[in-house]
Amino acid sequence: MFPFEDFEPQHLIEFLKQGLLDEYIDEVFRRFHYYPPEVQFNLICYIREHLKDVFSIKLLQEVLGIKRGDAETLLKGEGELCKLVLSTESKAVLSQALVISPTSLIITNLDHLKPKLRIIKNLTGKAFAVFFEHYFKGESFMLPLAVTLSVKNKPKHLLFTGKLNSKGYILEVEHLDKKKKLAKKEGYILITPSQVSHLDTIKAFLEREKWDIPFYVTSAGIEEVDFFLNSIKIERIFAYLDIFQGLEIFYQLKKESFYLITGQLTSPEEWLEHSKAFYEKLYIIKNRLPGIKTFHLAIRGPVALAFALGILYSHFDPFVFYHYQTIEGVVNYHPIPIHSPRSLKELKDTFEYIKVSFEEGDEEELAVILNFSHHELIGDVKNFIKKIGKNPSFLIIESPYKGNLPLEIFPIVAREAASAIQKFRKDYSFKNYHFFFSCPVPVGFMVGLSFGHYADGWIYNYQKGKDLYEPVLSLKELRLIRESKKA
């Protein structure tokens, strides 16, 4: 038998990957225990990837001294590569291990690690095979291996390092600075024992399928953001870790990812800037965080901004909108759950809570007035439009409740208002839409969501102190924001 172990390991691996050893693969594999770990690792990977339908189960069983069922699992069962950051006094290196499970007992090419592997078996509840790419003596491999065995679809940008005890607590390891530096250089985020104390915490954050995500928009400051976060009833701590800490550690979503402070909006450029910021933050959250997300939204600001943000919001994600008002003497954020945002787009033929009037004018321009509050804006809007020399058609949507619109019918009113707008979009060929508001912020947001971004025109806001309306956002610009990214 040819002594394949006399080859330089890298030469043997290269011959293997090029398929030059396929003809001799049985003889190559019989020398398995003479090879260093890097050859053993690559040999198992190569056979599984290229020769699993022809390689001898019996030979695998005999050479590794394992049961036939385990040999079949090694050859054809599901496997996953586990990335490791190994280190010495002088340097850190990236390595990997091939993990295959379940097996009937622990199988490995580094027998001196078996006592630690048994701890991982007890924590994960299953035996496994693991073939390491490099020889080492440390214990920092325990956490990444346990995560690989415990968590499906973990983020590809994360690496882990840490020792585990029998109860799943993560213990410190050496050379963290070198490991962090290497991970950063290679484009990874390294999760360390100082950040997370228990394996269950990692599993809770990486396996979570449903998230309650707060998002607050305010013209005030951070104190109001904290008041909102403390007022709403969402789970703030799970698996020993505050949700914001966990989201930052595992998904690089800092607390500021979940709020937007606009200040006083004094120019169309500022309106557009903050609309973009809202959408970009939402886009990052939606694309970094897996699973089903229910957004818990509140907006303390102009209805015109809420309408614009509704246009930008993706209508597929459920949300709870919080309305800040006094009910029975209590000032608080009151939740309005929308389990299916699509329902806001469903057209209604008859209206129970709104009355609609239409005044025909320019057949290409439609001014939409949402007049649900005590403030009577119809005359003001008409005077403003007359001053700027336009003669649009008017669609006036009102409610008999005026400023006393009950909270529980906000979604119905928004749906009816959106249905009325869509009816006139269908019946007429308007090219531009002009929106004016005197309504609760949640209603403005929901109507914006329903109206969508496939139209041209402007959103207007009443400028206090100037006693006039001002076009603050172009519908075309909002469409460009959405089309720049697909959230």
N, C-alpha and C positions, 0 to 999 in steps of 0.2 A: 504494500500500500504506500502510495506517494505521501511523504510528510508535508502536507499542505501548511502545517503550522510553522514551517521554516520560512515561509514567505513573510516579507514585511507586512504588518497588518493592513496598512493603507493600500498596498499593492494587491493583496488578496481581496480586499473589499472592492477595489476598482474592477478587478477581473470578474468578481461575482456580479456586480451591477451591470457590466457589459454583456452578461450572459455567457461568458467564456468558460464557466465552470459547470454549466447545466449538464453536460455529458457525464461529469464526474460527481454529480451532486451527492449521491449516496456515500461515496468515499469521503467527500468533503465533510459531510455531516457526521460521519462516524468519529471524526477527530474533534468533535465539538468541545470537549472538556480540555483540550490542549490550547485552545485559542484564548486570547485576552477578551475582556468584555465587549470591546468595540466590534470585534469580528463576530462574536456570538449574537450580539444585538442585530447586526446587519444581516446575518445569516437567517435568523428567524423571520425578520421583516421581509427578506427577499423571497423566501419559500412561500410565505403567506400571500404575497402579492402576485408572484409569477408562476408558482408551481403547485398551488394548493390542490389542483385537480389531478395531479399525477404523482405527487410525492407520497412515499410509503408511510402510512399511519403506523404500521408495525415498527418501522425503523425509528420513527420519532419516539414511540413508546419505549423501545429498548434502550436507546441512547440516553434519554432523560430519566428513565426509571420511573415512569408514571403509568397510570391506568389508561386503557384504550379510550375511554370516554374523554378524559382530559387531553389526550393526544389529538383527538378529533376537534376538540374546542380550540386547542392551540393553533391548529392548522386552518380551521374554517370559521371559528367563532368571531364575534365582534371584538375589535381591539381599538385602543386609543393611545395616542402618544401623549405622554406626560412630560412637560418641560421642567427641567431642574436647573437651579443656579447653585453650582458647587464652588467651593472656595478653599484656598489654603492661605498660609501666611502671606504668600507672595502675590496671588492673583485669584480672580474668580472666572469661571468659565460656564457657558451654557451647555447643558447636556440634556439628555432625554431618556425616557424609559418607555418600552412598549408594555401596555397593561391589557390583559385579556381576562375577562371574567364572565360567568362564575366558573370556578373549577372545584374539584372535590377537596383539594388541599393546596397549600401555598407552594408555588413553583417559582424558582428564581435562579439566576446565574451568579448571584452573590450570596452564598449561603451564610456568611457571617452577619447578614442583615435580618435573618429570619426571626430573631426575638422581637425586633421592632415591627416587622411585617405582621406578626401575630397580633400586636396591639391594633394595627390598622384593620386587620380582619375582624377583630372583636368590635371595633367602633363602627365599621361599615356593615357588619352582619353577613359578609360573604368572603369566601376564599377566592384567590385570584392567582394568575401567573404574571410575573413582572420580569422583564429582561432589561437590564441597565446597560447604557452605552459605555459608561466608564466605571472604573473601580474607584471606590471612595470608602471612607470609614465614618463620616459624620452622620448626624441624625436629622439634618434640615430637610431631607427628602420626604419625611413622613407627612408633613402637611400637604405638599402638592400631590403626593400619591393618594392621600385620603380624599382630597377634593376631586381628583380625577375619577375615583371610584364612586363618589357620592353624588356628584353634580353633573347633570347632562347639559350640554350646550353652554358651558361656561364661556365668558367673554375671552376672545383670543388675545386681547391686549394685556391680560393679567398673568403675572407669575406669583408664586407663593413660596415662602420659606419659613420653616418652623418645626420644632420638635413637638410631638404629641404625647401626653400621658394617657393612662388607661381610661380616664374620664372625659377625654376629648379636649382638655385645656391645652392651649398653645403656649409653648415654653420658648424662651429666648435661645438663639443660636449665635455663633460667632461670625465675625467678618461681615457684618451687615453693610457697612459703608461701601466695601468693595462690591458687594452684590447689588446694592442700589445703583451704584455708578454704572455697572455693566448693564443692568436692566434698562436704565435710561438711555444708554448709548445704543442699545439694540431696539429701542422703541417700545419697551414694555413698562408696565406699572408693577412694582413689586409690593405685594402685601406681606407685612411683617408682623411678628408677635406684638409689637408695641401698638399696633392699630386694632387688632382683633384678638380677643382672648379665648374664643372657643370655636371649635369646628362647626357647631350648630349655627352660629351667627353667619358664617360664610354660606352655609346651605340655605339658611332662611332668606338671605338677600339674593343669592344667585338662582334659587329655584322658585322664587315667588312668581306666581302667575297673575295676580291681581294687585294693582297699586292704587292707592288713593293719593293723588298728587295735588297739593295746594298750588294755586297761582294767583297772586294778588297784584292788581294794578292800582296805584294811588298817586295823587298829586301831592300828598303829604310826605312824611318821613318814615324811617325804619321803625319808630315806635308804633306807628299804626300797623305796619306789617306784622310785628310781633303780636299786637292785640288781635289781629285777624287770625293768626295761626293758633293762638291760645283759645280763641272763641269757637272755632269749628271742631266738630267731633270726628277726628280721624285718628287712626292708630299712630302714635308718635314714637313709640318704642316697641321693638320686637326683637326677640333673641338677644337680649342684653344690650342692644345698641340703639341710640337715637337715630331715627330715620334719616335725618339730614347728614349725620356723621357717616352712616352706612352708604348713602347715595354718593357722597363725596369719595369715600374710600374705593368703592367697587365700580362706580360709573362716572367718576369725575364730574359729578353734578353738585356744585357748591350751593349753599343756601341762597345766594343771590341769583341762581338759575331760576328760582321759583317766585320772583317778584320783579316788578318794574315800577320804579319811582320816576314819574314824569315831570314833577314840578308844574308850574303854571305854563301852559302851552301858549306861546305868544306869537308864533309864526307858522305858516304852512310847512316850512322846512322842519320845525320841531315836531309837528303832528306826524309827518312822514317818518322822521327818524325813530320816533317811539313806536309807531306801527311796525316798522321793520324789526325793531328790537323785540317786540312781543312775538312776532312770527318766528324769528330766529331762535329765541329761547324755547318756544314751543317745539320747533323742529328738532332741536338738539335733544330735548327730553324724550320726544316720541321715538327718535332713532337710536338713542343710547340705551333706553330702558326697555327690556323685553316684556311681553305679556300684555294683558288688558289694563288699560289706564283709565281711571275715572278722575277727571280734573275737577277740582274744587275751586271755582272761580269767584272772584269779586272784583268790582271796579268802582273805585271812588274817584269819579271824574265826570267829564261831560258825557251826555248821552251820545253825542256825535262820535266820540271816541269809542264808546261801547259798540255802536253800530258798525264802525270800521273794523274793530277787533272781532266782532261776530262774523263779518265777511271773511276774515283771515283764518278763523278757527276751522279746523277740519270737522266736518259734520259726522264723521264716523265714530268718534269717541264720545262715550257718555260723559255727562258732566253734572255737577251740582252748582247752581249759581246762587250766591248768597246776597240777599238784599238787606242793606243796612237801613233800618227804620225802627221807630218806636211802636211797639204793639203792646197794649194793655200796660202802658207805663214803663215798659222795659226796652231800652235801646240796645239792639244787638244785631248780629248777622243772622238772617233767617234763611234757611236752605230751601231752594227750589230744585228738586231733582229732575233731570231729564235723562231717563234711562235709554231712550232711543232718539237721538237728535234727528234722525230721518223723519220722525213723526211731525216735527215742526214744518217740514216741507210738504206734507200731505195736504192737498188742496181741499178746502171746504166750499161747498156751494151756497150754503146758507150761513148767516152770521147771527150769533146769539148775543155777543157782548160788544159788538162794534156797530157803528153806523157809517156808511160810506156815501160821500157825495162827489160828483165829478162835474167839472166845469171845462168845457171844451175850448181850446185855444190853439196855439201852434201845434200842428200834428207831429212835429219831431221832438218837442220838448215837453216833459212832464215834471211838474213840481209835486212831490209827495209830502204831505204834512201829517205827522203823527201827533195828534192833539188829545192827550189823555190826562193832562194835569190841569190845575186851576188856572195856570197862566194861559191867557187867550192869545195865541200867537198868529192866528190866521190873518188878521188885519195887518199886523206887523210884517209878516212875510210878503203879503201882496204889495204893501207900500215899498218894501225893499226891492222887490222884483221890478216894480214899475220904475223905480229910480235908476235901475241898471239897464232899462230899455228892452226888457224881454216881455213876451206875452205867451207864456206856456199854458198848456192845459194844467188843471189842478185836480189832484186826487187827495181829498181830505178824509182822513180816517179818525173818528172820534169814538168816545165811549160815554154812555150815560153816567158812569161812575165818576168821571173826571178825576179829581185828585184823590178819590177814595177807592181806587181800584184794588179789590181784594187780592192779597198775595197769591192765593191758591189758583186764581184764574189767569195769572200772568202768561203761562205757556199757551193757554187757549186763545187769549187775546192776541198774542204774538202770531200764532198760527193763522187766526182769522185775518189779521192785518196783512200777513204775507200772502195769503190766498187772494185777498182783494188786489194787491199789487200785481200778482201774477196774472190775474184775470185781465187786467187792462194792458199788461205787456203782450198778452196773447191777442187781444181784440184790436190793438192799435200798433202802429209801427214806429214807436218812439225811438229816437236815436240817443237821446240824453235824458238822464234822470237827475233830479235835484231834490235832496232830502233835507227836511227841516223837522226838528223834534221838540216836543214838550210831552215827555212820557217817562216812566220809570226806566232806570238804567238796564235792568234785566230784560225788559221788553225790547228796548233798542238793540241789545246784543242779539236776542233771539230772532228778531226780524232781519237783522243783518246777516245772520247765519243762513236764514231761509232764502234771502234775496240772492246771495252768492256774488260772484265776481265777474260774471259774463255780461257786463253792461258798461256803458260809458256814462259819465256825468260827474256830479260833485256832491260832497257832503258839506253841509253848512253848520256853523256854530254861532250862537248869539254871543256877541262880544260885549260884556258888561262894561259900562263906562263909555263905550262908543255908540251905544244905542243903535246897533245895526248888525246884520248878519254878514259873515265872511266865509267864502269858500275855503275850507281848511284841508280837504283831502280829495284827490281825484280818484274816481273808481278805477280808472285805467292804471294809476300808480299802484293801487292795492292789488290789481290783477297781476302786475309785473312782479310784485313781492311774492305772491303765491307761486307764480310760474318759474321764479328763479330757483325755487326748491320745491320738491314734491313731498310734503309732510304726510 
